[in-house]
Amino acid sequence: MQLEGAALSRALAAPMALVFVVFSLTGLAMPVLPLHVHRTLGFSTFVVGWIAGSQFAAALATRLWAGNLSDTRGTHAVMRIGLWGAAASGVLYLLSLAWPSSPEVALALLFAGRALLGGSESFVVTSALAWGLARAVPGEAGRVMAWIGIAMYASFALAAPLGAGLHAWQGFGAIGLAGLLLPLLALGLLRVMPRLPPTPRRADADWRVGLRNVWLPGFGLALSSLGFAATTTFIALLFAERAWTPGWLGFSAFAAAFAAVRVLGGRLPDRLGAVRVALGSLLLEAAGLALIGLAGDAPLAVAGATLVGAGYSLVYPGFGLQVVRRTPAEYRALAMGGFTACLDLALGLGGPALGLLADRAGLATVFGAAAGSVLLAAIVALHFVRRGDEAP
């Protein structure tokens, strides 16, 4: 039975909790893994980036696989694989501590654990989206995407300080133990979620149908995500360069605005029209990035970061509803996996490219370049508006 309103919100609590648990494993390690690799194991900052990148690469590589399995095997099976994989990544973290005299072995185990966690996150979030979209009436698809996203970003914000505390208390082993236990405990949540059978595919079905309508909304999402990459990666460096304090304020303003708009405006794409909301959001995001680049003091930069967070918050559901609307039900999870892979690809390539630009032309230019990219995404949204494309 498809749900709406308060009934849908209650039903989404379990998949949101699963997403929160698995993504919190990344949040726990955020403040401590770079220090562990660099200071404890003695590797360079380049290696730190390589370890962090293994998670992104694994997520990108498994998006379509996770989507296809959700369509053909059912969401519960994919969620279970993701949770067991996440627990196994905690085991690899713990095993890395068993070779204190061999940092190379420890590094290889950390690399494997991080990559396994990235793939596990991909499985859990893709199946959670597929489950929620299958349970929602057509007019509530935007809410599903918005609320699953809230679980992801809330887990990062809350788990990072907890990870720092665990590390200070018992070292990196506490991070590994939490990574092992939390996914196993979360397995019980599957029991309170109704099992949804896979959607049958026609004998003559072609998997390319599931991806045919992904590329243009995905291109818009990728362009807009450079604003996310610029703000989350470089605003703290901008604050440090200009001696603005506290250094975390810009990132916190971005995150708070992102979460607030998702909570308060999560139904706007369904009510006002997905691409119209996406277009307005992109213009707001571009204005915020320009304000950061031009800011002469910390309050202006914080205001810009707030606008970026508020604007970027509804871009994913705005473009994502175009994918949902045009994709047959039996290919919907595959399509959403491909759509989200566009975000992975943009963050993986855009971060290093913006870093190179910062080295050559200064940090302020990063935000100007990102604003230009977001305006190109707005042209994509305008294209949908002009041809009358609106998700129901």
C-alpha positions as YAML, in Angstrom:
chain: A
units: angstrom
residues:
- id: 1
  name: MET
  ca: [0.00, 0.00, 0.00]
- id: 2
  name: GLN
  ca: [1.31, 3.43, -0.96]
- id: 3
  name: LEU
  ca: [1.41, 6.09, 1.75]
- id: 4
  name: GLU
  ca: [1.33, 9.85, 2.11]
- id: 5
  name: GLY
  ca: [1.48, 12.49, 4.80]
- id: 6
  name: ALA
  ca: [2.09, 11.44, 8.39]
- id: 7
  name: ALA
  ca: [1.82, 7.73, 7.54]
- id: 8
  name: LEU
  ca: [4.67, 8.04, 5.06]
- id: 9
  name: SER
  ca: [6.78, 10.00, 7.55]
- id: 10
  name: ARG
  ca: [6.35, 7.22, 10.12]
- id: 11
  name: ALA
  ca: [7.23, 4.57, 7.55]
- id: 12
  name: LEU
  ca: [10.39, 6.44, 6.54]
- id: 13
  name: ALA
  ca: [11.73, 6.39, 10.11]
- id: 14
  name: ALA
  ca: [13.27, 2.91, 9.75]
- id: 15
  name: PRO
  ca: [15.12, 3.42, 6.42]
- id: 16
  name: MET
  ca: [16.27, 6.84, 7.63]
- id: 17
  name: ALA
  ca: [17.66, 5.21, 10.77]
- id: 18
  name: LEU
  ca: [19.53, 2.64, 8.65]
- id: 19
  name: VAL
  ca: [21.03, 5.38, 6.49]
- id: 20
  name: PHE
  ca: [21.92, 7.36, 9.60]
- id: 21
  name: VAL
  ca: [23.73, 4.41, 11.19]
- id: 22
  name: VAL
  ca: [25.79, 3.45, 8.15]
- id: 23
  name: PHE
  ca: [26.76, 6.99, 7.21]
- id: 24
  name: SER
  ca: [27.64, 7.75, 10.83]
- id: 25
  name: LEU
  ca: [30.53, 5.30, 10.42]
- id: 26
  name: THR
  ca: [32.06, 7.76, 7.98]
- id: 27
  name: GLY
  ca: [31.30, 10.62, 10.37]
- id: 28
  name: LEU
  ca: [32.99, 8.85, 13.28]
- id: 29
  name: ALA
  ca: [36.22, 8.55, 11.30]
- id: 30
  name: MET
  ca: [36.13, 12.04, 9.77]
- id: 31
  name: PRO
  ca: [38.13, 13.85, 12.47]
- id: 32
  name: VAL
  ca: [40.48, 10.95, 13.36]
- id: 33
  name: LEU
  ca: [41.35, 8.86, 10.30]
- id: 34
  name: PRO
  ca: [43.56, 11.54, 8.69]
- id: 35
  name: LEU
  ca: [45.47, 11.94, 11.96]
- id: 36
  name: HIS
  ca: [45.78, 8.17, 12.37]
- id: 37
  name: VAL
  ca: [47.19, 7.69, 8.88]
- id: 38
  name: HIS
  ca: [49.46, 10.74, 8.95]
- id: 39
  name: ARG
  ca: [50.74, 10.82, 12.53]
- id: 40
  name: THR
  ca: [50.38, 7.28, 13.88]
- id: 41
  name: LEU
  ca: [51.26, 5.36, 10.72]
- id: 42
  name: GLY
  ca: [53.58, 8.07, 9.36]
- id: 43
  name: PHE
  ca: [52.24, 8.44, 5.81]
- id: 44
  name: SER
  ca: [52.02, 11.64, 3.75]
- id: 45
  name: THR
  ca: [48.98, 13.83, 3.26]
- id: 46
  name: PHE
  ca: [48.77, 12.50, -0.30]
- id: 47
  name: VAL
  ca: [48.21, 9.03, 1.15]
- id: 48
  name: VAL
  ca: [45.57, 10.49, 3.46]
- id: 49
  name: GLY
  ca: [43.73, 11.76, 0.39]
- id: 50
  name: TRP
  ca: [44.15, 8.40, -1.32]
- id: 51
  name: ILE
  ca: [42.58, 6.57, 1.63]
- id: 52
  name: ALA
  ca: [39.68, 9.02, 1.73]
- id: 53
  name: GLY
  ca: [39.20, 8.73, -2.02]
- id: 54
  name: SER
  ca: [38.89, 4.94, -1.89]
- id: 55
  name: GLN
  ca: [35.49, 5.32, -0.25]
- id: 56
  name: PHE
  ca: [34.23, 7.66, -2.97]
- id: 57
  name: ALA
  ca: [35.54, 5.38, -5.72]
- id: 58
  name: ALA
  ca: [33.81, 2.35, -4.23]
- id: 59
  name: ALA
  ca: [30.53, 4.25, -3.87]
- id: 60
  name: LEU
  ca: [30.71, 5.37, -7.49]
- id: 61
  name: ALA
  ca: [31.56, 1.87, -8.72]
- id: 62
  name: THR
  ca: [28.64, 0.22, -6.90]
- id: 63
  name: ARG
  ca: [25.78, 2.68, -7.47]
- id: 64
  name: LEU
  ca: [24.36, 1.00, -10.57]
- id: 65
  name: TRP
  ca: [24.92, -2.47, -9.13]
- id: 66
  name: ALA
  ca: [23.04, -1.52, -5.96]
- id: 67
  name: GLY
  ca: [20.21, 0.00, -7.97]
- id: 68
  name: ASN
  ca: [19.85, -2.99, -10.26]
- id: 69
  name: LEU
  ca: [19.85, -5.43, -7.32]
- id: 70
  name: SER
  ca: [17.21, -3.36, -5.52]
- id: 71
  name: ASP
  ca: [15.00, -3.59, -8.60]
- id: 72
  name: THR
  ca: [15.54, -7.30, -9.23]
- id: 73
  name: ARG
  ca: [16.19, -8.85, -5.79]
- id: 74
  name: GLY
  ca: [14.28, -6.49, -3.50]
- id: 75
  name: THR
  ca: [15.39, -3.69, -1.19]
- id: 76
  name: HIS
  ca: [15.68, -5.81, 1.96]
- id: 77
  name: ALA
  ca: [18.32, -8.06, 0.42]
- id: 78
  name: VAL
  ca: [20.38, -5.06, -0.67]
- id: 79
  name: MET
  ca: [20.08, -3.35, 2.72]
- id: 80
  name: ARG
  ca: [21.20, -6.53, 4.46]
- id: 81
  name: ILE
  ca: [24.26, -6.80, 2.20]
- id: 82
  name: GLY
  ca: [25.10, -3.16, 2.95]
- id: 83
  name: LEU
  ca: [24.84, -3.61, 6.72]
- id: 84
  name: TRP
  ca: [27.00, -6.74, 6.75]
- id: 85
  name: GLY
  ca: [29.54, -5.01, 4.53]
- id: 86
  name: ALA
  ca: [29.66, -2.01, 6.86]
- id: 87
  name: ALA
  ca: [30.27, -4.33, 9.84]
- id: 88
  name: ALA
  ca: [33.07, -6.04, 7.90]
- id: 89
  name: SER
  ca: [34.72, -2.66, 7.33]
- id: 90
  name: GLY
  ca: [34.87, -2.26, 11.13]
- id: 91
  name: VAL
  ca: [36.59, -5.64, 11.35]
- id: 92
  name: LEU
  ca: [39.21, -4.46, 8.85]
- id: 93
  name: TYR
  ca: [39.75, -1.28, 10.90]
- id: 94
  name: LEU
  ca: [40.39, -3.44, 13.98]
- id: 95
  name: LEU
  ca: [42.70, -5.81, 12.08]
- id: 96
  name: SER
  ca: [44.78, -2.85, 10.92]
- id: 97
  name: LEU
  ca: [45.81, -2.33, 14.56]
- id: 98
  name: ALA
  ca: [47.23, -5.88, 14.77]
- id: 99
  name: TRP
  ca: [50.39, -4.93, 12.81]
- id: 100
  name: PRO
  ca: [51.88, -1.98, 14.72]
- id: 101
  name: SER
  ca: [55.33, -2.70, 13.30]
- id: 102
  name: SER
  ca: [54.13, -2.94, 9.70]
- id: 103
  name: PRO
  ca: [52.41, 0.31, 8.71]
- id: 104
  name: GLU
  ca: [52.13, -0.81, 5.08]
- id: 105
  name: VAL
  ca: [49.92, -3.77, 6.06]
- id: 106
  name: ALA
  ca: [47.86, -1.52, 8.33]
- id: 107
  name: LEU
  ca: [47.43, 0.96, 5.47]
- id: 108
  name: ALA
  ca: [46.28, -1.76, 3.07]
- id: 109
  name: LEU
  ca: [43.67, -2.95, 5.57]
- id: 110
  name: LEU
  ca: [42.45, 0.60, 6.14]
- id: 111
  name: PHE
  ca: [42.20, 1.12, 2.38]
- id: 112
  name: ALA
  ca: [40.15, -2.08, 2.04]
- id: 113
  name: GLY
  ca: [37.94, -1.13, 4.98]
- id: 114
  name: ARG
  ca: [37.28, 2.34, 3.65]
- id: 115
  name: ALA
  ca: [36.44, 1.02, 0.18]
- id: 116
  name: LEU
  ca: [34.13, -1.63, 1.64]
- id: 117
  name: LEU
  ca: [32.36, 1.04, 3.69]
- id: 118
  name: GLY
  ca: [31.86, 3.16, 0.57]
- id: 119
  name: GLY
  ca: [30.23, 0.28, -1.26]
- id: 120
  name: SER
  ca: [28.11, -0.55, 1.77]
- id: 121
  name: GLU
  ca: [26.86, 3.02, 2.04]
- id: 122
  name: SER
  ca: [25.95, 2.91, -1.63]
- id: 123
  name: PHE
  ca: [23.90, -0.26, -1.11]
- id: 124
  name: VAL
  ca: [22.07, 1.09, 1.95]
- id: 125
  name: VAL
  ca: [21.17, 4.54, 0.63]
- id: 126
  name: THR
  ca: [20.16, 3.28, -2.82]
- id: 127
  name: SER
  ca: [17.90, 0.59, -1.38]
- id: 128
  name: ALA
  ca: [16.47, 3.02, 1.20]
- id: 129
  name: LEU
  ca: [15.54, 5.45, -1.58]
- id: 130
  name: ALA
  ca: [14.03, 2.63, -3.63]
- id: 131
  name: TRP
  ca: [12.00, 1.40, -0.63]
- id: 132
  name: GLY
  ca: [10.73, 4.88, 0.17]
- id: 133
  name: LEU
  ca: [9.79, 5.68, -3.44]
- id: 134
  name: ALA
  ca: [7.91, 2.39, -3.71]
- id: 135
  name: ARG
  ca: [5.93, 3.16, -0.52]
- id: 136
  name: ALA
  ca: [5.10, 6.77, -1.41]
- id: 137
  name: VAL
  ca: [2.27, 8.01, -3.58]
- id: 138
  name: PRO
  ca: [3.60, 9.82, -6.69]
- id: 139
  name: GLY
  ca: [3.12, 13.25, -5.15]
- id: 140
  name: GLU
  ca: [5.37, 12.42, -2.18]
- id: 141
  name: ALA
  ca: [8.53, 11.32, -4.01]
- id: 142
  name: GLY
  ca: [10.27, 14.61, -3.25]
- id: 143
  name: ARG
  ca: [9.69, 14.15, 0.46]
- id: 144
  name: VAL
  ca: [11.31, 10.71, 0.33]
- id: 145
  name: MET
  ca: [14.47, 12.05, -1.29]
- id: 146
  name: ALA
  ca: [14.61, 15.04, 1.04]
- id: 147
  name: TRP
  ca: [14.24, 13.01, 4.24]
- id: 148
  name: ILE
  ca: [16.74, 10.31, 3.27]
- id: 149
  name: GLY
  ca: [19.20, 13.14, 2.59]
- id: 150
  name: ILE
  ca: [18.54, 14.61, 6.02]
- id: 151
  name: ALA
  ca: [19.55, 11.30, 7.60]
- id: 152
  name: MET
  ca: [22.83, 11.31, 5.66]
- id: 153
  name: TYR
  ca: [23.93, 14.81, 6.56]
- id: 154
  name: ALA
  ca: [22.69, 14.67, 10.15]
- id: 155
  name: SER
  ca: [24.81, 11.57, 10.68]
- id: 156
  name: PHE
  ca: [27.94, 13.40, 9.55]
- id: 157
  name: ALA
  ca: [27.26, 16.38, 11.80]
- id: 158
  name: LEU
  ca: [26.51, 14.34, 14.92]
- id: 159
  name: ALA
  ca: [29.01, 11.51, 14.50]
- id: 160
  name: ALA
  ca: [32.12, 13.64, 13.93]
- id: 161
  name: PRO
  ca: [32.38, 15.02, 17.49]
- id: 162
  name: LEU
  ca: [31.45, 11.59, 18.86]
- id: 163
  name: GLY
  ca: [34.29, 10.05, 16.85]
- id: 164
  name: ALA
  ca: [36.74, 12.57, 18.25]
- id: 165
  name: GLY
  ca: [35.59, 11.71, 21.76]
- id: 166
  name: LEU
  ca: [35.88, 7.95, 21.19]
- id: 167
  name: HIS
  ca: [39.36, 8.37, 19.77]
- id: 168
  name: ALA
  ca: [40.47, 10.47, 22.73]
- id: 169
  name: TRP
  ca: [39.05, 7.82, 25.08]
- id: 170
  name: GLN
  ca: [40.28, 4.54, 23.59]
- id: 171
  name: GLY
  ca: [42.13, 5.37, 20.37]
- id: 172
  name: PHE
  ca: [41.39, 4.21, 16.84]
- id: 173
  name: GLY
  ca: [40.27, 0.79, 18.11]
- id: 174
  name: ALA
  ca: [37.11, 2.42, 19.48]
- id: 175
  name: ILE
  ca: [36.27, 3.63, 15.96]
- id: 176
  name: GLY
  ca: [36.71, 0.13, 14.58]
- id: 177
  name: LEU
  ca: [34.61, -1.44, 17.32]
- id: 178
  name: ALA
  ca: [31.79, 1.03, 16.75]
- id: 179
  name: GLY
  ca: [32.02, 0.29, 13.03]
- id: 180
  name: LEU
  ca: [31.55, -3.41, 13.74]
- id: 181
  name: LEU
  ca: [28.73, -3.19, 16.30]
- id: 182
  name: LEU
  ca: [26.48, -0.41, 15.01]
- id: 183
  name: PRO
  ca: [25.55, -2.08, 11.67]
- id: 184
  name: LEU
  ca: [24.89, -5.40, 13.41]
- id: 185
  name: LEU
  ca: [22.55, -3.73, 15.86]
- id: 186
  name: ALA
  ca: [20.82, -1.95, 12.98]
- id: 187
  name: LEU
  ca: [19.93, -5.25, 11.31]
- id: 188
  name: GLY
  ca: [16.94, -5.45, 13.64]
- id: 189
  name: LEU
  ca: [15.40, -2.41, 11.94]
- id: 190
  name: LEU
  ca: [14.75, -4.51, 8.85]
- id: 191
  name: ARG
  ca: [12.13, -6.44, 10.84]
- id: 192
  name: VAL
  ca: [9.93, -3.36, 11.27]
- id: 193
  name: MET
  ca: [10.01, -2.50, 7.56]
- id: 194
  name: PRO
  ca: [7.46, -4.28, 5.36]
- id: 195
  name: ARG
  ca: [9.27, -6.41, 2.80]
- id: 196
  name: LEU
  ca: [8.59, -5.18, -0.72]
- id: 197
  name: PRO
  ca: [8.83, -7.67, -3.57]
- id: 198
  name: PRO
  ca: [10.91, -6.72, -6.61]
- id: 199
  name: THR
  ca: [9.01, -5.18, -9.49]
- id: 200
  name: PRO
  ca: [8.71, -7.72, -12.32]
- id: 201
  name: ARG
  ca: [10.42, -6.78, -15.56]
- id: 202
  name: ARG
  ca: [9.04, -7.60, -18.97]
- id: 203
  name: ALA
  ca: [10.79, -10.34, -20.89]
- id: 204
  name: ASP
  ca: [11.83, -7.84, -23.56]
- id: 205
  name: ALA
  ca: [12.96, -5.21, -21.03]
- id: 206
  name: ASP
  ca: [16.16, -3.32, -21.77]
- id: 207
  name: TRP
  ca: [18.25, -2.08, -18.83]
- id: 208
  name: ARG
  ca: [19.16, 1.04, -20.83]
- id: 209
  name: VAL
  ca: [15.59, 2.22, -20.29]
- id: 210
  name: GLY
  ca: [16.52, 2.76, -16.66]
- id: 211
  name: LEU
  ca: [19.35, 5.14, -17.53]
- id: 212
  name: ARG
  ca: [18.02, 6.88, -20.63]
- id: 213
  name: ASN
  ca: [16.56, 9.84, -18.76]
- id: 214
  name: VAL
  ca: [19.32, 10.17, -16.16]
- id: 215
  name: TRP
  ca: [22.02, 12.00, -18.02]
- id: 216
  name: LEU
  ca: [20.54, 15.52, -18.28]
- id: 217
  name: PRO
  ca: [19.23, 15.82, -14.70]
- id: 218
  name: GLY
  ca: [22.45, 14.10, -13.58]
- id: 219
  name: PHE
  ca: [24.51, 16.66, -15.49]
- id: 220
  name: GLY
  ca: [22.65, 19.44, -13.70]
- id: 221
  name: LEU
  ca: [23.23, 17.75, -10.35]
- id: 222
  name: ALA
  ca: [26.94, 17.33, -11.10]
- id: 223
  name: LEU
  ca: [27.39, 20.99, -12.05]
- id: 224
  name: SER
  ca: [25.55, 22.16, -8.93]
- id: 225
  name: SER
  ca: [27.62, 19.89, -6.70]
- id: 226
  name: LEU
  ca: [30.77, 21.89, -7.36]
- id: 227
  name: GLY
  ca: [29.25, 24.53, -5.09]
- id: 228
  name: PHE
  ca: [28.91, 21.91, -2.38]
- id: 229
  name: ALA
  ca: [32.52, 20.78, -2.94]
- id: 230
  name: ALA
  ca: [33.87, 24.33, -2.87]
- id: 231
  name: THR
  ca: [32.08, 25.26, 0.36]
- id: 232
  name: THR
  ca: [32.65, 22.11, 2.38]
- id: 233
  name: THR
  ca: [36.29, 21.72, 1.32]
- id: 234
  name: PHE
  ca: [37.66, 25.24, 1.05]
- id: 235
  name: ILE
  ca: [35.71, 27.63, 3.26]
- id: 236
  name: ALA
  ca: [37.66, 26.59, 6.37]
- id: 237
  name: LEU
  ca: [40.90, 27.27, 4.47]
- id: 238
  name: LEU
  ca: [39.56, 30.68, 3.44]
- id: 239
  name: PHE
  ca: [38.79, 31.52, 7.06]
- id: 240
  name: ALA
  ca: [42.29, 30.40, 8.11]
- id: 241
  name: GLU
  ca: [43.98, 32.37, 5.32]
- id: 242
  name: ARG
  ca: [42.21, 35.56, 6.37]
- id: 243
  name: ALA
  ca: [42.46, 34.91, 10.12]
- id: 244
  name: TRP
  ca: [38.70, 34.82, 10.57]
- id: 245
  name: THR
  ca: [37.49, 32.95, 13.63]
- id: 246
  name: PRO
  ca: [36.07, 30.55, 14.49]
- id: 247
  name: GLY
  ca: [37.23, 28.54, 11.50]
- id: 248
  name: TRP
  ca: [34.35, 26.04, 11.63]
- id: 249
  name: LEU
  ca: [31.62, 28.68, 11.43]
- id: 250
  name: GLY
  ca: [31.30, 28.73, 7.64]
- id: 251
  name: PHE
  ca: [30.90, 24.97, 7.37]
- id: 252
  name: SER
  ca: [28.44, 24.88, 10.26]
- id: 253
  name: ALA
  ca: [26.34, 27.64, 8.67]
- id: 254
  name: PHE
  ca: [26.22, 25.67, 5.42]
- id: 255
  name: ALA
  ca: [25.22, 22.44, 7.16]
- id: 256
  name: ALA
  ca: [22.59, 24.10, 9.36]
- id: 257
  name: ALA
  ca: [20.95, 25.85, 6.42]
- id: 258
  name: PHE
  ca: [21.01, 22.67, 4.35]
- id: 259
  name: ALA
  ca: [19.29, 20.65, 7.08]
- id: 260
  name: ALA
  ca: [16.77, 23.38, 7.92]
- id: 261
  name: VAL
  ca: [15.60, 23.75, 4.32]
- id: 262
  name: ARG
  ca: [15.35, 19.96, 3.92]
- id: 263
  name: VAL
  ca: [13.18, 19.75, 7.05]
- id: 264
  name: LEU
  ca: [10.99, 22.79, 6.40]
- id: 265
  name: GLY
  ca: [10.85, 22.70, 2.60]
- id: 266
  name: GLY
  ca: [11.16, 19.02, 1.77]
- id: 267
  name: ARG
  ca: [7.69, 18.98, 0.13]
- id: 268
  name: LEU
  ca: [8.24, 22.09, -2.02]
- id: 269
  name: PRO
  ca: [9.36, 20.13, -5.13]
- id: 270
  name: ASP
  ca: [6.16, 18.08, -4.94]
- id: 271
  name: ARG
  ca: [3.92, 21.09, -4.35]
- id: 272
  name: LEU
  ca: [5.46, 23.86, -6.47]
- id: 273
  name: GLY
  ca: [7.08, 21.87, -9.24]
- id: 274
  name: ALA
  ca: [10.42, 20.10, -9.10]
- id: 275
  name: VAL
  ca: [12.36, 22.00, -11.75]
- id: 276
  name: ARG
  ca: [11.04, 25.38, -10.69]
- id: 277
  name: VAL
  ca: [12.26, 24.69, -7.16]
- id: 278
  name: ALA
  ca: [15.58, 23.44, -8.57]
- id: 279
  name: LEU
  ca: [15.98, 26.62, -10.65]
- id: 280
  name: GLY
  ca: [15.31, 28.92, -7.70]
- id: 281
  name: SER
  ca: [17.59, 26.86, -5.48]
- id: 282
  name: LEU
  ca: [20.44, 27.03, -7.99]
- id: 283
  name: LEU
  ca: [20.20, 30.80, -8.29]
- id: 284
  name: LEU
  ca: [20.31, 31.06, -4.50]
- id: 285
  name: GLU
  ca: [23.33, 28.74, -4.35]
- id: 286
  name: ALA
  ca: [25.19, 30.73, -7.03]
- id: 287
  name: ALA
  ca: [24.51, 34.00, -5.18]
- id: 288
  name: GLY
  ca: [25.90, 32.50, -1.98]
- id: 289
  name: LEU
  ca: [29.08, 31.31, -3.70]
- id: 290
  name: ALA
  ca: [29.63, 34.72, -5.26]
- id: 291
  name: LEU
  ca: [29.14, 36.36, -1.86]
- id: 292
  name: ILE
  ca: [31.78, 34.10, -0.29]
- id: 293
  name: GLY
  ca: [34.24, 34.88, -3.08]
- id: 294
  name: LEU
  ca: [33.71, 38.63, -2.69]
- id: 295
  name: ALA
  ca: [33.42, 38.69, 1.11]
- id: 296
  name: GLY
  ca: [35.69, 41.08, 2.93]
- id: 297
  name: ASP
  ca: [34.84, 39.84, 6.40]
- id: 298
  name: ALA
  ca: [33.63, 36.74, 8.20]
- id: 299
  name: PRO
  ca: [29.93, 37.71, 8.57]
- id: 300
  name: LEU
  ca: [29.56, 38.11, 4.80]
- id: 301
  name: ALA
  ca: [31.28, 34.78, 4.19]
- id: 302
  name: VAL
  ca: [28.98, 33.09, 6.74]
- id: 303
  name: ALA
  ca: [25.96, 34.66, 5.06]
- id: 304
  name: GLY
  ca: [27.20, 33.32, 1.73]
- id: 305
  name: ALA
  ca: [27.70, 29.83, 3.14]
- id: 306
  name: THR
  ca: [24.16, 29.94, 4.55]
- id: 307
  name: LEU
  ca: [22.78, 30.78, 1.11]
- id: 308
  name: VAL
  ca: [24.80, 27.98, -0.47]
- id: 309
  name: GLY
  ca: [23.45, 25.44, 2.02]
- id: 310
  name: ALA
  ca: [19.87, 26.65, 1.63]
- id: 311
  name: GLY
  ca: [20.12, 26.62, -2.15]
- id: 312
  name: TYR
  ca: [21.89, 23.30, -2.62]
- id: 313
  name: SER
  ca: [19.52, 21.54, -0.22]
- id: 314
  name: LEU
  ca: [16.68, 21.01, -2.72]
- id: 315
  name: VAL
  ca: [18.69, 20.56, -5.92]
- id: 316
  name: TYR
  ca: [18.91, 16.78, -5.55]
- id: 317
  name: PRO
  ca: [15.14, 16.23, -5.11]
- id: 318
  name: GLY
  ca: [14.43, 18.90, -7.74]
- id: 319
  name: PHE
  ca: [16.41, 17.17, -10.47]
- id: 320
  name: GLY
  ca: [15.80, 13.70, -9.02]
- id: 321
  name: LEU
  ca: [12.05, 13.94, -9.50]
- id: 322
  name: GLN
  ca: [12.66, 14.28, -13.23]
- id: 323
  name: VAL
  ca: [14.35, 10.89, -13.13]
- id: 324
  name: VAL
  ca: [11.58, 9.31, -11.04]
- id: 325
  name: ARG
  ca: [8.85, 10.69, -13.27]
- id: 326
  name: ARG
  ca: [10.29, 9.40, -16.53]
- id: 327
  name: THR
  ca: [11.54, 6.00, -15.40]
- id: 328
  name: PRO
  ca: [9.40, 2.83, -15.35]
- id: 329
  name: ALA
  ca: [8.91, 1.45, -11.85]
- id: 330
  name: GLU
  ca: [10.93, -1.71, -12.54]
- id: 331
  name: TYR
  ca: [14.02, 0.40, -13.30]
- id: 332
  name: ARG
  ca: [13.59, 3.17, -10.74]
- id: 333
  name: ALA
  ca: [16.31, 2.10, -8.29]
- id: 334
  name: LEU
  ca: [18.77, 1.56, -11.15]
- id: 335
  name: ALA
  ca: [18.01, 5.04, -12.44]
- id: 336
  name: MET
  ca: [18.42, 6.66, -9.02]
- id: 337
  name: GLY
  ca: [21.72, 4.85, -8.58]
- id: 338
  name: GLY
  ca: [22.93, 6.29, -11.87]
- id: 339
  name: PHE
  ca: [21.63, 9.73, -10.93]
- id: 340
  name: THR
  ca: [23.48, 9.68, -7.60]
- id: 341
  name: ALA
  ca: [26.63, 8.44, -9.35]
- id: 342
  name: CYS
  ca: [26.71, 11.80, -11.15]
- id: 343
  name: LEU
  ca: [27.10, 13.43, -7.73]
- id: 344
  name: ASP
  ca: [29.89, 11.01, -6.78]
- id: 345
  name: LEU
  ca: [31.73, 11.71, -10.02]
- id: 346
  name: ALA
  ca: [31.42, 15.48, -9.64]
- id: 347
  name: LEU
  ca: [32.76, 15.46, -6.09]
- id: 348
  name: GLY
  ca: [35.59, 13.11, -7.00]
- id: 349
  name: LEU
  ca: [36.79, 15.15, -9.96]
- id: 350
  name: GLY
  ca: [35.67, 18.60, -8.89]
- id: 351
  name: GLY
  ca: [37.48, 18.69, -5.54]
- id: 352
  name: PRO
  ca: [40.98, 18.16, -6.99]
- id: 353
  name: ALA
  ca: [40.22, 20.53, -9.90]
- id: 354
  name: LEU
  ca: [39.12, 23.29, -7.53]
- id: 355
  name: GLY
  ca: [42.18, 22.63, -5.36]
- id: 356
  name: LEU
  ca: [44.43, 23.10, -8.37]
- id: 357
  name: LEU
  ca: [42.65, 26.36, -9.17]
- id: 358
  name: ALA
  ca: [43.15, 27.52, -5.57]
- id: 359
  name: ASP
  ca: [46.89, 26.83, -5.85]
- id: 360
  name: ARG
  ca: [47.14, 28.80, -9.08]
- id: 361
  name: ALA
  ca: [44.76, 31.71, -8.54]
- id: 362
  name: GLY
  ca: [43.84, 31.86, -4.86]
- id: 363
  name: LEU
  ca: [41.00, 30.57, -2.72]
- id: 364
  name: ALA
  ca: [38.51, 33.28, -3.62]
- id: 365
  name: THR
  ca: [38.53, 32.21, -7.27]
- id: 366
  name: VAL
  ca: [37.35, 28.74, -6.25]
- id: 367
  name: PHE
  ca: [34.00, 30.16, -5.19]
- id: 368
  name: GLY
  ca: [33.67, 32.27, -8.33]
- id: 369
  name: ALA
  ca: [34.34, 29.24, -10.53]
- id: 370
  name: ALA
  ca: [31.85, 27.16, -8.55]
- id: 371
  name: ALA
  ca: [29.24, 29.90, -8.93]
- id: 372
  name: GLY
  ca: [29.75, 29.76, -12.70]
- id: 373
  name: SER
  ca: [29.26, 26.00, -12.67]
- id: 374
  name: VAL
  ca: [26.05, 26.34, -10.65]
- id: 375
  name: LEU
  ca: [24.71, 28.91, -13.14]
- id: 376
  name: LEU
  ca: [25.29, 26.35, -15.90]
- id: 377
  name: ALA
  ca: [23.20, 23.92, -13.84]
- id: 378
  name: ALA
  ca: [20.51, 26.62, -13.68]
- id: 379
  name: ILE
  ca: [20.45, 26.63, -17.50]
- id: 380
  name: VAL
  ca: [19.71, 22.88, -17.37]
- id: 381
  name: ALA
  ca: [16.82, 23.53, -14.97]
- id: 382
  name: LEU
  ca: [15.57, 26.38, -17.17]
- id: 383
  name: HIS
  ca: [15.55, 23.99, -20.12]
- id: 384
  name: PHE
  ca: [13.18, 21.70, -18.20]
- id: 385
  name: VAL
  ca: [10.97, 24.65, -17.19]
- id: 386
  name: ARG
  ca: [10.69, 25.98, -20.74]
- id: 387
  name: ARG
  ca: [9.62, 22.67, -22.19]
- id: 388
  name: GLY
  ca: [7.02, 22.27, -19.46]
- id: 389
  name: ASP
  ca: [8.67, 19.36, -17.68]
- id: 390
  name: GLU
  ca: [7.24, 19.00, -14.20]
- id: 391
  name: ALA
  ca: [7.12, 15.97, -11.96]
- id: 392
  name: PRO
  ca: [3.57, 15.22, -10.84]
...
